[in-house]
Amino acid sequence: MQDRPWFRYYDTWVPTRLRYPQAPLQDFLRVAANVAPDKTAINYYGTTLSFRQLRLISLRLATSLADLGVTKGARVALHLPNCP
């Protein structure tokens, strides 16, 4: 990646490149649900979900999609408002 003009405005301690783990999103949720299952994952207008609850909901969604015939690698579009 080439240097971008805005990099010169960064503080010296701010990196210009970030390294991300090569792991699927569900792995992060699984780890969070195991390490801190009762910690709040989502707080939306006073309704909270713990990491355990969020993981269970995501597993239920995955199971429902599989029951509908959605397989690994398939593309699924969701038309939802931008909120949890």
N, C-alpha and C positions, 0 to 999 in steps of 0.2 A: 504494500500500500504506500502510495507516495505521500509526502508531507502535504498537509492542507494549510492554507493561508491562516486559518484561525488557530493553529497550533502555537504560533508565536505569542498568543495572548494567554496561554495556559501558564499557571504557576509552575515552577521548576519541578515540583514534586508530583504533578499530575501526569499520569502516563498518557501517551498518545495512542497506545494500542492496548487492548484488553485480551486476555486469554480466557476462554470459556471452557469448562469441562466438557468432554465429549460423552455426555450421558443424556438419555431421554428425560423429559420433564417428570414423568411418573416416578423415576428413581429419586428425585429430590423430595417429592411428596411422601414417598414410602419412608425415606430416612427421617423426615421431619415428624411423621406420624409415629415412628418408633422411638425417637429421641424425646420428643415433647408432645405426646398425644393430646394432652389437655390444654395446651397453649393455644391462644386465639390465632387462627389463620386468617379469618375474614371478619371484619366488623363493618356492617353496612346498615346505616340508619338504625343503630341500636340492636340489630340482630347479629349474633355472633355464631361462628362455626369454629370448632376446634380442628386441629390438624387431623385427628382421628375421624371426625365427622366428614371433613372434606374428602379424605381418602375413601371412606365408605361410599360416599355419594359418587365419587369418580369411578369406583369399581362397579357400582350399580349401573352407571351410564355405559361403561364399557361392556358389561354383560348384556344390557338391553340392545346395544348396537350389534353385538355378536349374534343375539337371538334374531335380529332382523336380517342377518346374512352379511353384515359388514365384516370384511376380513382384513388382516394385516396388510398395510400398504394401500388400502382403499382410501379415497378422498371423501371427506364428509364436510358439507357446508352447513353452517349454523347461521340462521338469520335471527339474531337476538339483539335487544338493546345492549349498549355498552355498560353493563353493570353485572355484579355477581348474581 
